[in-house]
Amino acid sequence: MKTLYKAKWILPGNGVVLENHALLVENGVILDVISPGGLNINDCEVVDFGNAVITSGFINLHTHLQYTNIREKKFKNIVNKLKRLVLYFKKFLIGVKPKSFVSWILDLMIEYICLTDREKQESFEQGLKQALLSGTTCIAQLSSEEMYFETLNNSPVKSYIFFEVFAASEETSDKYFELFRQKYERLKQKCSKSTFLGISPHSVYNVHSKLWEKISEYSRKNNVLIHTHFAESREEIQWIKTGVSEVNKIHEFAGVDQLKPTKTKLNPVSYLKNLNLPYKNLILAHINQLEPKDYPELAGLGTAVAHCPRSNMILHNRTLDVKAAIKAFQHRIGIGTDSLCSNYDLNILNEARFVSDAGVEPLTVLDMLTINPAKILRLDHIIGSIEKDKQADFLVFNLQENETCTDFINKQKPDSVYISGTCAGL
């Protein structure tokens, strides 16, 4: 049965605005985008949203859903103490941050290790639910464990799973790459039409040069996407320049060799170039420690960027010059939430408003939520915009009488979420 979805506004992507158009959907696929003069279609169900705007479903380009419940669990243990302290130290509770980025990572590692497998699974599923509520219909998920694969593979939400890898020596590089390769090739055979796999070498300071070589070779040969954290913290920049920084505490905690840079006295972009990676297959998360003058050189390599604006500010009090980044990277920049351990929530609309408040036009922000990350993940043939023959992943935002189509960005959540033509029960 065909269904015609009508609304006052449709924002299909790429800066286009359509008034009084409709989507014709059958079997989860958009058959056509119908203009006002062609809406008299027989033999189809009609759903009229009235004064509303329809957008494509949002894509979260960088997240770790497995950490969702950690902060909640930790806070429950100290809530009674906080209630007492708040009476005396209110001013000290505003904007409390960890002592350093490395101390935050170590706390996160300890908290996560202490979770049972059941708690990890519940944490992950809670994160997925929260993401869906804000209109996220596709996620780029980073984790080392295989345990979340089945949840995503059976979910209507489309997913790109990047398996994290670490190595501090040549020997462990061989071992951990082989474990990844076997997992990747085995699970690739089980992937649904909505699940895709990649690799995530965690960061330059947690991955030995030998492992980078193996990842690069495999990526070039098999066209596998690579997603890594890059230029995220001051500690990382110091490690690249001198070979020593607080990140060495992470190696010590993990009980591995102290990893050294392949070269020192380099800026981050030069260091990245020194690794000789397949840059057009590379997605860099954060890059908030770079200066705007570095963006064109990095963009010239063909890399893509996952911008996590609120996480950057919360952990580092520093974010991108997003207008300069958009100019440099063009369609190769999208938005992510990162994890709930470094953010207030997993609502990607709140990230969108943060970017909009920096002076970026709402239609450009919408592309950063939809068609841009779809292109980065090489899924733009099926999602990312409202076009004929693409999956009917779309959101509906009801508007007040005085609101316009771009006011979707000021909403807390969509009123309806459709994935492959089916309304998700939120």
KEBAMAR-442514 format. One record per residue (C-alpha): chain; x, y, z. Coordinates in nm, 3 decimals. Layout:
<atoms>
("A"; (X; Y; Z)) ...
</atoms>
This chain:
<atoms>
("A"; (0.000; 0.000; 0.000)) ("A"; (0.135; 0.340; -0.096)) ("A"; (0.124; 0.625; 0.157)) ("A"; (0.133; 0.996; 0.081)) ("A"; (0.283; 1.207; 0.361)) ("A"; (0.192; 1.574; 0.329)) ("A"; (0.324; 1.875; 0.519)) ("A"; (0.347; 2.249; 0.473)) ("A"; (0.725; 2.223; 0.446)) ("A"; (0.976; 1.961; 0.337)) ("A"; (1.351; 2.014; 0.378)) ("A"; (1.496; 1.739; 0.157)) ("A"; (1.859; 1.843; 0.209)) ("A"; (2.132; 2.030; 0.021)) ("A"; (1.977; 2.363; 0.120)) ("A"; (1.647; 2.302; -0.064)) ("A"; (1.312; 2.420; 0.078)) ("A"; (0.985; 2.276; -0.057)) ("A"; (0.642; 2.416; 0.029)) ("A"; (0.320; 2.212; 0.020)) ("A"; (0.490; 1.904; -0.121)) ("A"; (0.446; 1.540; -0.017)) ("A"; (0.638; 1.212; 0.003)) ("A"; (0.502; 0.906; -0.172)) ("A"; (0.627; 0.597; 0.012)) ("A"; (0.589; 0.226; -0.051)) ("A"; (0.764; -0.066; 0.120)) ("A"; (0.987; 0.171; 0.315)) ("A"; (1.120; 0.350; 0.007)) ("A"; (1.047; 0.699; -0.125)) ("A"; (0.883; 0.655; -0.463)) ("A"; (0.872; 1.026; -0.533)) ("A"; (0.858; 1.376; -0.389)) ("A"; (0.531; 1.516; -0.519)) ("A"; (0.479; 1.885; -0.607)) ("A"; (0.152; 2.068; -0.517)) ("A"; (0.008; 2.014; -0.865)) ("A"; (0.041; 1.635; -0.848)) ("A"; (-0.103; 1.550; -0.509)) ("A"; (-0.428; 1.396; -0.639)) ("A"; (-0.304; 1.037; -0.632)) ("A"; (-0.546; 0.747; -0.628)) ("A"; (-0.512; 0.418; -0.439)) ("A"; (-0.295; 0.545; -0.156)) ("A"; (-0.334; 0.630; 0.210)) ("A"; (-0.290; 0.999; 0.291)) ("A"; (-0.125; 1.126; 0.609)) ("A"; (-0.147; 1.504; 0.635)) ("A"; (0.077; 1.655; 0.903)) ("A"; (-0.055; 2.004; 0.830)) ("A"; (0.157; 2.291; 0.963)) ("A"; (0.473; 2.088; 1.004)) ("A"; (0.817; 2.042; 0.854)) ("A"; (0.959; 1.710; 0.734)) ("A"; (1.335; 1.654; 0.737)) ("A"; (1.552; 1.354; 0.666)) ("A"; (1.645; 1.141; 0.969)) ("A"; (1.950; 1.257; 1.165)) ("A"; (2.286; 1.080; 1.162)) ("A"; (2.504; 1.085; 1.475)) ("A"; (2.855; 1.069; 1.332)) ("A"; (3.039; 0.988; 1.656)) ("A"; (2.912; 0.821; 1.971)) ("A"; (2.988; 0.554; 2.232)) ("A"; (2.646; 0.436; 2.346)) ("A"; (2.790; 0.176; 2.582)) ("A"; (2.884; 0.446; 2.835)) ("A"; (2.531; 0.585; 2.871)) ("A"; (2.451; 0.466; 3.224)) ("A"; (2.794; 0.515; 3.380)) ("A"; (2.739; 0.873; 3.487)) ("A"; (2.395; 0.791; 3.625)) ("A"; (2.530; 0.501; 3.829)) ("A"; (2.822; 0.706; 3.958)) ("A"; (2.599; 0.998; 4.049)) ("A"; (2.357; 0.774; 4.241)) ("A"; (2.641; 0.675; 4.472)) ("A"; (2.723; 1.036; 4.560)) ("A"; (2.383; 1.204; 4.538)) ("A"; (2.326; 1.210; 4.914)) ("A"; (2.662; 1.375; 4.973)) ("A"; (2.588; 1.631; 4.704)) ("A"; (2.254; 1.715; 4.859)) ("A"; (2.431; 1.803; 5.183)) ("A"; (2.717; 1.987; 5.018)) ("A"; (2.494; 2.195; 4.795)) ("A"; (2.368; 2.390; 5.097)) ("A"; (2.720; 2.513; 5.167)) ("A"; (2.911; 2.501; 4.840)) ("A"; (2.663; 2.591; 4.566)) ("A"; (2.905; 2.806; 4.374)) ("A"; (3.165; 2.526; 4.359)) ("A"; (2.919; 2.280; 4.200)) ("A"; (2.871; 2.489; 3.887)) ("A"; (3.077; 2.371; 3.592)) ("A"; (3.275; 2.109; 3.784)) ("A"; (3.520; 1.939; 3.547)) ("A"; (3.777; 1.660; 3.588)) ("A"; (4.131; 1.762; 3.680)) ("A"; (4.251; 1.665; 3.333)) ("A"; (4.144; 1.484; 3.020)) ("A"; (4.359; 1.187; 3.117)) ("A"; (4.204; 1.163; 3.464)) ("A"; (3.861; 1.164; 3.296)) ("A"; (3.967; 0.875; 3.069)) ("A"; (4.105; 0.675; 3.361)) ("A"; (3.786; 0.728; 3.562)) ("A"; (3.583; 0.616; 3.261)) ("A"; (3.796; 0.305; 3.214)) ("A"; (3.755; 0.207; 3.580)) ("A"; (3.381; 0.267; 3.583)) ("A"; (3.329; 0.070; 3.260)) ("A"; (3.545; -0.223; 3.369)) ("A"; (3.333; -0.254; 3.683)) ("A"; (3.009; -0.300; 3.486)) ("A"; (2.875; -0.650; 3.433)) ("A"; (2.796; -0.761; 3.078)) ("A"; (2.427; -0.719; 3.156)) ("A"; (2.486; -0.363; 3.282)) ("A"; (2.687; -0.284; 2.971)) ("A"; (2.409; -0.412; 2.748)) ("A"; (2.146; -0.215; 2.940)) ("A"; (2.362; 0.095; 2.917)) ("A"; (2.398; 0.052; 2.543)) ("A"; (2.027; -0.005; 2.486)) ("A"; (1.941; 0.300; 2.695)) ("A"; (2.175; 0.509; 2.480)) ("A"; (2.016; 0.380; 2.162)) ("A"; (1.672; 0.470; 2.295)) ("A"; (1.783; 0.822; 2.390)) ("A"; (1.940; 0.877; 2.049)) ("A"; (1.623; 0.769; 1.870)) ("A"; (1.409; 1.009; 2.075)) ("A"; (1.597; 1.307; 1.930)) ("A"; (1.549; 1.189; 1.572)) ("A"; (1.869; 0.989; 1.524)) ("A"; (1.794; 0.721; 1.265)) ("A"; (2.158; 0.628; 1.195)) ("A"; (2.457; 0.616; 1.428)) ("A"; (2.832; 0.576; 1.397)) ("A"; (2.910; 0.366; 1.705)) ("A"; (3.262; 0.316; 1.840)) ("A"; (3.339; 0.024; 2.073)) ("A"; (3.582; -0.263; 2.096)) ("A"; (3.329; -0.526; 2.205)) ("A"; (3.136; -0.749; 1.971)) ("A"; (2.848; -0.778; 2.220)) ("A"; (2.659; -0.476; 2.081)) ("A"; (2.657; -0.602; 1.723)) ("A"; (2.339; -0.810; 1.749)) ("A"; (2.146; -0.526; 1.915)) ("A"; (2.229; -0.289; 1.630)) ("A"; (2.198; -0.552; 1.361)) ("A"; (1.842; -0.626; 1.475)) ("A"; (1.749; -0.261; 1.529)) ("A"; (1.559; -0.052; 1.274)) ("A"; (1.816; 0.222; 1.338)) ("A"; (2.087; 0.214; 1.073)) ("A"; (2.435; 0.177; 1.214)) ("A"; (2.799; 0.197; 1.121)) ("A"; (2.993; 0.003; 1.383)) ("A"; (3.360; 0.095; 1.415)) ("A"; (3.550; -0.163; 1.620)) ("A"; (3.813; 0.006; 1.837)) ("A"; (4.167; -0.132; 1.844)) ("A"; (4.471; -0.048; 2.057)) ("A"; (4.835; -0.160; 2.053)) ("A"; (5.152; -0.040; 2.223)) ("A"; (5.409; -0.265; 2.054)) ("A"; (5.484; -0.446; 1.727)) ("A"; (5.389; -0.781; 1.881)) ("A"; (5.051; -0.664; 2.008)) ("A"; (4.992; -0.484; 1.678)) ("A"; (5.003; -0.817; 1.494)) ("A"; (4.783; -0.982; 1.755)) ("A"; (4.513; -0.716; 1.780)) ("A"; (4.494; -0.652; 1.409)) ("A"; (4.440; -1.021; 1.342)) ("A"; (4.165; -1.032; 1.605)) ("A"; (3.998; -0.735; 1.437)) ("A"; (4.032; -0.885; 1.090)) ("A"; (3.872; -1.212; 1.194)) ("A"; (3.589; -1.033; 1.373)) ("A"; (3.530; -0.794; 1.083)) ("A"; (3.520; -1.064; 0.816)) ("A"; (3.302; -1.295; 1.024)) ("A"; (3.046; -1.030; 1.121)) ("A"; (3.039; -0.874; 0.776)) ("A"; (2.869; -1.191; 0.656)) ("A"; (2.596; -1.144; 0.920)) ("A"; (2.527; -0.774; 0.861)) ("A"; (2.172; -0.675; 0.775)) ("A"; (2.105; -0.424; 0.498)) ("A"; (2.116; -0.151; 0.765)) ("A"; (2.441; -0.245; 0.940)) ("A"; (2.793; -0.155; 0.825)) ("A"; (3.138; -0.215; 0.973)) ("A"; (3.462; -0.019; 1.000)) ("A"; (3.770; 0.008; 1.221)) ("A"; (3.857; 0.260; 1.491)) ("A"; (4.222; 0.285; 1.591)) ("A"; (4.155; 0.474; 1.912)) ("A"; (4.409; 0.758; 1.878)) ("A"; (4.764; 0.831; 1.771)) ("A"; (4.884; 0.792; 2.131)) ("A"; (4.719; 0.451; 2.181)) ("A"; (4.809; 0.283; 1.851)) ("A"; (5.158; 0.166; 1.754)) ("A"; (5.291; 0.260; 1.410)) ("A"; (5.292; -0.109; 1.311)) ("A"; (4.918; -0.131; 1.373)) ("A"; (4.862; 0.189; 1.176)) ("A"; (5.051; 0.024; 0.886)) ("A"; (4.834; -0.286; 0.900)) ("A"; (4.514; -0.084; 0.922)) ("A"; (4.621; 0.134; 0.630)) ("A"; (4.702; -0.164; 0.411)) ("A"; (4.374; -0.337; 0.494)) ("A"; (4.172; -0.020; 0.443)) ("A"; (4.327; 0.046; 0.102)) ("A"; (4.277; -0.312; -0.012)) ("A"; (3.920; -0.351; 0.115)) ("A"; (3.800; 0.011; 0.115)) ("A"; (3.727; -0.001; 0.489)) ("A"; (3.643; 0.325; 0.667)) ("A"; (3.866; 0.432; 0.957)) ("A"; (3.735; 0.642; 1.246)) ("A"; (3.976; 0.781; 1.508)) ("A"; (4.000; 1.046; 1.780)) ("A"; (4.243; 1.317; 1.675)) ("A"; (4.379; 1.646; 1.811)) ("A"; (4.130; 1.624; 2.096)) ("A"; (4.332; 1.723; 2.404)) ("A"; (4.630; 1.934; 2.510)) ("A"; (4.787; 1.618; 2.648)) ("A"; (4.774; 1.457; 2.303)) ("A"; (4.936; 1.761; 2.140)) ("A"; (5.217; 1.758; 2.398)) ("A"; (5.272; 1.384; 2.338)) ("A"; (5.303; 1.444; 1.963)) ("A"; (5.552; 1.728; 2.016)) ("A"; (5.770; 1.580; 2.290)) ("A"; (5.688; 1.211; 2.320)) ("A"; (5.594; 1.250; 2.685)) ("A"; (5.273; 1.372; 2.849)) ("A"; (5.002; 1.266; 3.090)) ("A"; (4.872; 1.019; 2.829)) ("A"; (5.155; 0.792; 2.941)) ("A"; (4.948; 0.735; 3.257)) ("A"; (4.694; 0.557; 3.037)) ("A"; (4.963; 0.315; 2.920)) ("A"; (5.078; 0.264; 3.278)) ("A"; (4.725; 0.198; 3.398)) ("A"; (4.667; -0.052; 3.115)) ("A"; (4.994; -0.228; 3.196)) ("A"; (5.141; -0.184; 2.848)) ("A"; (5.463; -0.041; 2.711)) ("A"; (5.490; 0.336; 2.705)) ("A"; (5.406; 0.419; 2.347)) ("A"; (5.628; 0.674; 2.171)) ("A"; (5.547; 0.888; 1.865)) ("A"; (5.702; 0.780; 1.535)) ("A"; (5.850; 1.130; 1.520)) ("A"; (5.849; 1.425; 1.759)) ("A"; (5.853; 1.804; 1.721)) ("A"; (5.570; 1.786; 1.467)) ("A"; (5.235; 1.963; 1.468)) ("A"; (4.930; 1.729; 1.464)) ("A"; (4.860; 1.757; 1.091)) ("A"; (5.224; 1.688; 1.002)) ("A"; (5.221; 1.389; 1.237)) ("A"; (4.908; 1.255; 1.071)) ("A"; (5.065; 1.297; 0.727)) ("A"; (5.371; 1.110; 0.851)) ("A"; (5.152; 0.802; 0.912)) ("A"; (5.077; 0.774; 0.537)) ("A"; (4.714; 0.668; 0.581)) ("A"; (4.440; 0.626; 0.318)) ("A"; (4.308; 0.971; 0.412)) ("A"; (3.994; 0.957; 0.199)) ("A"; (3.884; 0.662; 0.414)) ("A"; (3.958; 0.851; 0.735)) ("A"; (3.709; 1.016; 0.976)) ("A"; (3.862; 1.233; 1.249)) ("A"; (3.661; 1.297; 1.565)) ("A"; (3.699; 1.626; 1.755)) ("A"; (4.011; 1.808; 1.611)) ("A"; (3.929; 2.085; 1.861)) ("A"; (4.297; 2.147; 1.941)) ("A"; (4.374; 2.254; 1.583)) ("A"; (4.387; 2.617; 1.475)) ("A"; (4.167; 2.734; 1.183)) ("A"; (4.483; 2.782; 0.975)) ("A"; (4.535; 2.403; 0.998)) ("A"; (4.193; 2.315; 0.852)) ("A"; (4.272; 2.365; 0.479)) ("A"; (4.582; 2.143; 0.491)) ("A"; (4.393; 1.870; 0.673)) ("A"; (4.095; 1.901; 0.442)) ("A"; (4.328; 1.882; 0.145)) ("A"; (4.416; 1.526; 0.242)) ("A"; (4.052; 1.425; 0.188)) ("A"; (3.977; 1.348; 0.553)) ("A"; (3.632; 1.393; 0.706)) ("A"; (3.547; 1.540; 1.048)) ("A"; (3.303; 1.436; 1.320)) ("A"; (3.240; 1.757; 1.512)) ("A"; (3.129; 1.701; 1.876)) ("A"; (3.069; 2.060; 1.989)) ("A"; (2.936; 2.022; 2.342)) ("A"; (3.169; 1.737; 2.437)) ("A"; (3.464; 1.947; 2.321)) ("A"; (3.356; 2.235; 2.541)) ("A"; (3.273; 2.023; 2.845)) ("A"; (3.603; 1.831; 2.847)) ("A"; (3.838; 2.087; 2.697)) ("A"; (3.666; 2.428; 2.705)) ("A"; (3.762; 2.454; 2.339)) ("A"; (3.579; 2.373; 2.019)) ("A"; (3.612; 2.426; 1.645)) ("A"; (3.584; 2.752; 1.460)) ("A"; (3.293; 2.580; 1.293)) ("A"; (3.238; 2.837; 1.016)) ("A"; (3.605; 2.808; 0.914)) ("A"; (3.581; 2.429; 0.936)) ("A"; (3.273; 2.421; 0.711)) ("A"; (3.452; 2.639; 0.459)) ("A"; (3.752; 2.406; 0.457)) ("A"; (3.584; 2.064; 0.474)) ("A"; (3.258; 2.156; 0.294)) ("A"; (3.035; 1.846; 0.288)) ("A"; (3.295; 1.636; 0.473)) ("A"; (3.195; 1.754; 0.820)) ("A"; (2.913; 1.616; 1.032)) ("A"; (2.795; 1.627; 1.393)) ("A"; (2.826; 1.375; 1.677)) ("A"; (2.730; 1.371; 2.044)) ("A"; (3.019; 1.161; 2.176)) ("A"; (2.915; 0.964; 2.486)) ("A"; (2.693; 1.063; 2.776)) ("A"; (3.005; 1.060; 2.996)) ("A"; (3.125; 1.373; 2.818)) ("A"; (2.791; 1.535; 2.743)) ("A"; (2.468; 1.645; 2.906)) ("A"; (2.252; 1.417; 2.689)) ("A"; (2.249; 1.228; 2.358)) ("A"; (2.008; 1.472; 2.193)) ("A"; (2.170; 1.565; 1.864)) ("A"; (1.930; 1.858; 1.823)) ("A"; (2.108; 2.020; 2.117)) ("A"; (2.435; 1.981; 1.926)) ("A"; (2.267; 2.137; 1.623)) ("A"; (2.160; 2.443; 1.823)) ("A"; (2.514; 2.481; 1.956)) ("A"; (2.641; 2.495; 1.597)) ("A"; (2.359; 2.729; 1.493)) ("A"; (2.439; 2.962; 1.781)) ("A"; (2.791; 2.992; 1.637)) ("A"; (2.638; 3.165; 1.334)) ("A"; (2.579; 2.870; 1.100)) ("A"; (2.256; 2.884; 0.897)) ("A"; (1.996; 2.620; 0.998)) ("A"; (1.987; 2.463; 0.652)) ("A"; (2.365; 2.418; 0.664)) ("A"; (2.335; 2.266; 1.011)) ("A"; (2.066; 2.032; 0.875)) ("A"; (2.308; 1.911; 0.609)) ("A"; (2.563; 1.845; 0.886)) ("A"; (2.301; 1.621; 1.049)) ("A"; (2.193; 1.440; 0.733)) ("A"; (2.348; 1.442; 0.387)) ("A"; (2.703; 1.529; 0.499)) ("A"; (2.746; 1.234; 0.737)) ("A"; (2.565; 1.010; 0.487)) ("A"; (2.831; 1.099; 0.230)) ("A"; (3.110; 1.054; 0.485)) ("A"; (2.980; 0.706; 0.573)) ("A"; (2.916; 0.634; 0.203)) ("A"; (2.549; 0.572; 0.270)) ("A"; (2.416; 0.868; 0.070)) ("A"; (2.274; 0.631; -0.191)) ("A"; (2.019; 0.511; 0.065)) ("A"; (1.985; 0.781; 0.334)) ("A"; (2.076; 1.141; 0.416)) ("A"; (1.823; 1.326; 0.204)) ("A"; (1.462; 1.302; 0.095)) ("A"; (1.487; 1.181; -0.263)) ("A"; (1.337; 0.923; -0.492)) ("A"; (1.459; 0.565; -0.432)) ("A"; (1.606; 0.641; -0.090)) ("A"; (1.492; 0.486; 0.237)) ("A"; (1.195; 0.665; 0.394)) ("A"; (1.385; 0.775; 0.704)) ("A"; (1.230; 1.108; 0.797)) ("A"; (1.127; 1.327; 1.090)) ("A"; (0.818; 1.537; 1.147)) ("A"; (0.827; 1.859; 1.351)) ("A"; (0.496; 2.028; 1.425)) ("A"; (0.510; 2.407; 1.396)) ("A"; (0.331; 2.685; 1.577)) ("A"; (0.144; 2.943; 1.371)) ("A"; (0.429; 3.196; 1.389)) ("A"; (0.710; 2.945; 1.317)) ("A"; (0.888; 2.880; 0.989)) ("A"; (1.042; 2.565; 0.844)) ("A"; (1.385; 2.631; 0.996)) ("A"; (1.241; 2.640; 1.348)) ("A"; (1.286; 2.261; 1.363)) ("A"; (1.626; 2.345; 1.510)) ("A"; (1.465; 2.499; 1.818)) ("A"; (1.264; 2.188; 1.903)) ("A"; (1.363; 1.945; 2.178)) ("A"; (1.263; 1.646; 1.969)) ("A"; (1.065; 1.554; 1.658)) ("A"; (0.696; 1.475; 1.696)) ("A"; (0.729; 1.165; 1.477)) ("A"; (1.022; 0.951; 1.365)) ("A"; (0.991; 0.725; 1.060)) ("A"; (1.248; 0.460; 0.973)) ("A"; (1.207; 0.281; 0.642)) ("A"; (0.852; 0.412; 0.626)) ("A"; (0.750; 0.283; 0.969)) ("A"; (0.671; 0.517; 1.255)) ("A"; (0.889; 0.443; 1.556)) ("A"; (0.687; 0.414; 1.875)) ("A"; (0.852; 0.679; 2.092)) 
</atoms>
